[in-house]
Amino acid sequence: MAVDYDYIIAGAGAAGLSLVYHLVQAGLPGRILLLERAPKTHNDRTWCFWEVGEGPFEAVVGHRWTQLWVRDRGFARRLDLQPYAYKMIRGLDFYRYMQRWLAQQPNLELRYGTIQAIEEEGQGAAVVQAGQRYRGRWVFHSLYRPPPPRLGYRYLLQHFLGWVVRAPEPVFDPQAATLMDFRTPQEGQVRFVYLLPFDAQRALVEYTVFSPERLPPMAYQEGLRAYLAGVLGLKAYTILEVESGVIPMTDAPFPRRPSPHVMPIGMAGGQTKASTGYTFQRIQRQSRQIVQSLRTTGQPFYPEPLLRRHALLDSVLLEVLYRWGGRGHRVFCDLFGRNPPQRILRFLDEKTSLWEDLQVMARVDIPLFLAATLATFWRRVWPG
C-alpha cells in the first residue's frame, strides 16, 4: 500500500503530543500527521507527577514542591521528597508550548476535524477525519472508550472538582503541597482533598473521591466549602478557576494491538495507574518504549515483562479500595507514614525491587491486604 505518512497520531492531548515529541527528538525519519478535533485554547486539565531532575517538558512546569503533606484526623506527616520533586503542568501551558514546537517541525502536519474512523488498510492503516482519508504505515490513537466490563476485574472512578482560590490574606504554605487530606467525611469511600499552593494566597483545592459512581454535582461543591471553612478556617475567598474530571481506575487489560498497524496510547492504551489514577509519567514511559521498539525492530509493539509483579500489587491495592473504601484513608496513611517517601514513589512508579516491595507490604494492614490478595486471585480464577 502506498502510504501518505509514516506515522499518524489521532488525538493531540498529553499522549499524542508526547509521542510526537519523542519520535522527533529520537531522530526517527518519516512524515508525521497529527490529528485533533479542534485547537485547544483553554486550560482543560492539570497534570501532576514526580521525578528526579529535569524532564522533557521542564519548560512548562508551572510549580514544583519538594515537600508534601499527608493528613488525617490525628495524623499529619510532612514528607521531604528529595531528590524527587512533585511537579505541576497546566494543560493550556503544555498545549501552547507544543503548538510553538510543532510549528518548527518540517516533517510534521497538524490537521483539525472530527475523527470518524480508524481502520486497517493493506500494509498499514487509515484514519478518516472530516471526510478526508489519510493512510499511514502506523497509526496511534488516544481516543478513549471505556472498556466493556469483564468479569474478574475491578472498575473504580476517580472523580473530582477543583477550585483555584485566592484568599484575602496569607493562609497557604507555598513550600509544601498536600497530596491527601482525609479530614473530610469518608462516607464509606476514599474521599480526600488535594491542595497545591501557588503562593501564600492562591491554591488549587480539589475534592476527590474514589468510587464506582460519580456524586451529585452539588456534593463536590459542598465538600470543598466544608473543607475550606471547617478545616482551613477560610470563610472568604475568590474562585479564580474551576476544573473537574473523571479518571478511570481499573486493572482490566486494555488491547495493546487491536489491529496489526494500530496502537492505542495514553489512557486509551491502559497507561492510567489503576490504584492512583496518575498517567502523565506513564505516558512518557510508553512513548520512550514505542520509540525504542521502532528503532530496534521497525515496529512499535514493545514486549511486556513476563512477570508483572507490580501489576499484581496494583490490583491488590485496587481491591482494597474497591471492597474496603472506608478504610482507604488508613491504608494511604500507613503507606506514607511508615515508609520513606522515596520508597513509596518508586513503588508507585513500579521501580522497586522485590525486597523493597516486601518492605512496603510489611508496613500495611497485613490481614486486610492478605484478604485483598486472596480476593484478587479468586476473582481471576473464578470470575463468575
C-alpha positions in Angstrom: 0.0 0.0 0.0 1.3 3.4 -0.8 1.1 5.5 2.3 0.8 9.2 2.8 2.6 9.3 6.1 4.9 7.1 8.2 3.1 7.9 11.5 -0.4 9.1 12.0 -1.3 10.2 15.6 -5.0 10.7 16.3 -5.5 12.9 19.3 -3.3 15.9 20.3 -3.7 15.6 24.1 -0.9 14.6 26.5 -0.4 11.2 24.9 -0.4 12.3 21.3 1.8 15.3 21.8 4.2 13.4 24.0 4.6 10.7 21.4 5.2 13.0 18.5 7.8 14.9 20.7 9.6 11.7 21.5 9.5 10.5 17.8 11.1 13.7 16.6 13.6 14.0 19.4 14.8 10.5 18.7 15.5 11.4 15.1 13.3 8.8 13.6 12.9 9.6 9.9 9.5 9.9 8.3 6.4 12.1 7.8 4.1 12.6 10.7 0.4 13.6 10.7 -1.2 14.8 13.9 -5.0 14.9 14.0 -7.1 16.8 16.6 -10.8 17.7 16.7 -10.2 21.5 17.3 -7.4 23.8 18.6 -7.0 23.6 22.4 -7.4 27.2 23.7 -8.4 26.8 27.4 -7.0 25.1 30.5 -9.0 21.9 30.5 -6.8 19.9 32.9 -3.8 19.9 35.2 -1.2 17.1 35.3 0.9 16.4 38.3 3.8 13.9 38.7 7.1 13.4 40.5 10.5 12.9 39.0 14.2 13.3 39.8 16.0 16.1 37.9 14.6 17.7 34.7 12.2 16.0 32.4 11.4 16.7 28.7 8.7 19.3 29.5 10.6 21.2 32.2 10.0 24.4 30.4 6.2 24.3 31.1 6.3 23.1 34.7 4.3 25.8 36.4 5.1 24.8 40.1 7.1 22.3 41.9 7.4 21.2 45.5 9.9 19.1 47.3 7.7 18.6 50.4 4.2 17.0 50.6 1.7 16.7 53.4 -0.5 13.6 54.1 -3.1 14.3 56.8 -5.9 12.5 58.6 -7.7 13.1 61.8 -4.9 12.5 64.4 -2.3 12.1 61.7 0.0 14.5 59.9 3.2 13.9 58.1 5.3 16.3 56.1 7.3 14.4 53.6 10.7 15.5 52.3 10.7 14.1 48.7 14.3 15.0 47.7 15.8 14.1 45.3 12.3 13.9 43.9 10.2 17.0 43.1 6.4 17.0 42.8 5.6 19.0 39.6 2.5 20.5 38.1 1.8 21.4 34.4 -1.3 23.3 33.4 -2.9 21.9 30.2 -3.0 25.2 28.4 0.7 25.9 29.1 1.5 22.5 27.6 -0.7 23.0 24.5 0.8 26.4 23.8 4.4 25.2 24.2 3.8 22.3 21.9 2.0 24.4 19.3 5.1 26.5 19.1 7.3 23.5 18.9 5.1 21.8 16.2 5.3 24.8 14.0 9.1 24.3 13.8 9.0 20.7 12.6 9.3 20.5 8.8 8.1 16.8 8.5 5.0 17.2 10.6 1.5 18.3 9.7 -1.4 19.2 12.1 -5.0 19.0 10.8 -8.2 19.7 12.7 -11.6 18.0 12.3 -13.7 15.2 13.8 -12.1 11.8 13.5 -14.7 9.4 12.1 -12.9 6.1 11.6 -9.6 4.3 12.2 -9.2 1.0 10.2 -6.7 -1.3 8.7 -5.8 -0.9 5.1 -3.4 -3.2 3.3 0.1 -3.0 4.8 -0.9 0.0 7.0 -3.9 1.7 8.4 -6.1 4.7 7.6 -7.8 7.4 9.5 -10.9 9.3 8.3 -11.1 12.9 9.5 -13.9 15.2 8.4 -14.5 13.1 5.3 -10.8 13.0 4.3 -8.9 9.7 4.4 -5.3 9.6 5.4 -3.1 6.5 5.1 -0.2 5.7 7.3 2.3 2.9 8.0 1.5 3.1 11.7 -1.5 4.7 13.4 -1.5 5.7 17.1 -4.6 7.0 18.8 -5.6 8.3 22.2 -9.3 8.2 21.7 -10.5 6.7 24.9 -13.5 4.4 25.0 -14.5 2.8 28.4 -13.7 -0.9 28.1 -16.7 -3.2 28.3 -16.9 -4.7 31.8 -15.1 -8.0 32.2 -15.6 -10.5 35.0 -12.6 -10.8 37.2 -11.6 -7.2 37.2 -12.3 -4.1 39.2 -13.6 -0.7 38.0 -13.5 2.5 40.0 -13.6 6.1 39.1 -11.5 8.9 40.5 -13.8 12.0 40.2 -13.1 15.5 41.4 -13.9 19.1 41.4 -11.2 21.7 41.9 -11.2 25.4 42.6 -8.2 27.7 42.2 -9.0 30.1 45.1 -7.5 33.3 46.3 -7.6 34.1 50.0 -7.8 37.7 51.2 -4.7 37.2 53.4 -1.8 34.7 53.5 -3.1 31.3 54.6 -1.2 28.7 52.4 2.3 27.4 52.7 3.8 27.6 49.2 6.7 25.3 50.2 4.6 22.2 50.7 1.7 20.7 48.7 -1.0 18.5 50.3 -1.2 15.1 48.5 -4.0 13.8 50.6 -6.0 15.4 53.4 -8.6 12.9 54.7 -10.1 15.4 57.3 -13.4 15.2 55.4 -16.2 12.7 56.0 -15.3 9.4 54.2 -18.9 8.1 53.7 -17.6 4.6 53.3 -15.4 5.6 50.3 -12.0 7.1 49.7 -12.5 10.9 50.0 -9.8 13.5 50.4 -8.7 17.0 49.5 -5.7 17.7 47.3 -4.2 21.1 47.7 -1.5 22.7 45.6 -0.4 26.1 46.9 0.9 28.6 44.3 1.8 31.2 46.8 0.6 32.3 50.2 -2.8 33.4 49.0 -3.6 31.2 45.9 -4.0 27.5 45.7 -5.7 24.7 43.7 -8.0 22.9 46.1 -9.6 19.6 44.8 -12.3 17.5 46.4 -11.5 14.0 45.2 -13.5 10.7 45.5 -12.7 7.1 44.6 -15.9 5.2 44.0 -17.8 3.2 41.3 -20.2 6.1 40.6 -20.0 9.9 40.5 -21.6 12.0 43.1 -24.4 14.6 42.5 -22.8 17.8 41.3 -23.6 19.8 44.4 -21.8 17.2 46.6 -18.4 18.3 45.3 -19.1 21.9 45.9 -20.3 21.2 49.4 -17.2 19.1 50.1 -15.0 22.0 49.0 -16.9 24.6 51.0 -16.8 22.5 54.1 -13.1 21.8 53.8 -12.2 25.5 53.2 -14.3 26.8 56.0 -14.2 23.9 58.5 -10.6 22.6 58.1 -8.7 25.6 56.8 -10.9 28.2 58.6 -11.1 30.1 55.3 -14.5 31.9 55.4 -14.0 34.3 52.5 -12.2 33.6 49.2 -12.5 34.2 45.5 -12.8 31.3 43.0 -10.5 32.1 40.1 -10.7 28.9 38.0 -12.8 25.7 38.1 -11.7 22.3 36.8 -13.4 18.9 37.1 -12.8 15.4 35.8 -13.3 11.7 35.9 -10.3 9.3 35.7 -10.9 5.5 35.2 -9.2 3.2 37.7 -9.3 -0.4 36.5 -7.0 -3.4 36.4 -8.7 -4.7 33.3 -6.3 -5.2 30.4 -6.6 -2.8 27.5 -6.0 -4.1 24.0 -2.4 -3.1 23.0 -2.8 -4.3 19.4 -6.4 -4.1 18.2 -5.2 -4.5 14.7 -1.8 -5.1 13.1 -0.9 -1.4 12.4 -3.0 0.5 15.0 -1.9 1.1 18.6 -3.8 2.8 21.4 -1.7 5.2 23.6 -2.2 7.1 26.8 -5.3 6.4 28.8 -6.8 4.6 25.8 -3.8 2.3 25.9 -4.1 1.5 29.6 -1.5 3.9 30.9 -3.5 5.2 33.8 -2.3 3.5 37.0 -5.2 1.5 38.4 -4.8 2.3 42.1 -3.9 6.0 41.9 -5.0 7.5 38.5 -1.6 9.0 37.7 -1.0 9.0 33.9 1.4 11.7 32.7 4.7 10.0 33.5 3.4 6.6 32.4 2.7 8.3 29.0 6.3 9.4 28.8 7.5 5.8 29.6 5.2 4.4 26.9 6.4 6.9 24.4 10.0 6.0 25.0 9.2 2.3 24.7 7.4 2.8 21.4 10.4 4.8 20.0 12.9 2.3 21.2 10.9 -0.6 19.6 10.7 1.3 16.3 14.4 1.9 16.3 15.3 -1.7 17.1 12.6 -3.8 15.4 10.9 -1.4 13.0 7.5 -1.8 14.7 6.1 -0.1 17.8 4.7 -3.0 19.8 7.2 -3.3 22.6 7.2 -6.5 24.7 5.7 -6.6 28.2 7.6 -8.3 31.0 6.7 -11.9 31.6 6.3 -11.5 35.4 4.2 -8.4 36.2 4.7 -8.2 39.9 3.8 -4.6 40.2 0.6 -5.0 38.2 -0.5 -7.7 40.7 0.3 -5.4 43.6 -1.6 -2.6 41.9 -4.6 -5.0 41.5 -4.4 -5.8 45.2 -4.4 -2.2 46.3 -7.3 -1.5 43.9 -9.2 -4.4 45.5 -8.7 -2.8 48.9 -10.1 0.5 47.7 -13.0 -1.2 45.9 -14.1 -3.5 48.8 -13.0 -1.5 51.8 -13.0 2.1 50.6 -13.9 3.4 54.0 -10.5 2.1 55.3 -8.6 3.7 52.4 -7.6 6.7 54.4 -5.8 4.4 56.9 -4.1 2.5 54.0 -2.6 5.6 52.5 -1.6 7.0 55.9 0.2 3.7 56.6 1.9 3.7 53.2 3.3 7.2 53.6 3.6 7.2 57.4 5.6 4.0 57.8 7.9 4.2 54.7 10.4 6.7 53.4 8.5 8.7 50.8 11.1 8.0 48.2 10.4 4.2 48.5 6.7 4.8 48.1 7.2 7.0 45.0 9.4 4.3 43.5 6.8 1.7 44.4 4.1 3.7 42.7 6.4 4.2 39.7 6.8 0.3 39.6 10.6 0.7 40.0 11.1 -1.0 43.4 12.9 -4.3 43.9 11.3 -7.3 45.3 12.9 -6.6 48.7 11.5 -3.0 48.7 8.1 -4.4 47.8 8.2 -6.7 50.8 9.3 -3.7 53.0 6.3 -1.7 51.8 3.8 -4.6 52.3 5.2 -5.3 55.8 4.1 -1.9 56.9 0.4 -2.0 55.9 -2.6 -3.7 57.5 -1.4 -7.3 56.7 -4.8 -9.1 57.3 -6.5 -6.6 55.1 -4.0 -6.9 52.3 -3.9 -10.7 52.6 -7.7 -10.8 52.2 -7.4 -8.5 49.2 -4.7 -10.7 47.7 -6.9 -13.8 48.1 -9.9 -12.0 46.7 -7.9 -10.9 43.7 -6.7 -14.4 42.9 -10.2 -15.7 43.4 -11.9 -13.3 41.0 -9.3 -14.0 38.4 -9.6 -17.8 38.6 -13.3 -17.9 39.2 -14.6 -14.7 37.8 -18.3 -15.7 37.9 
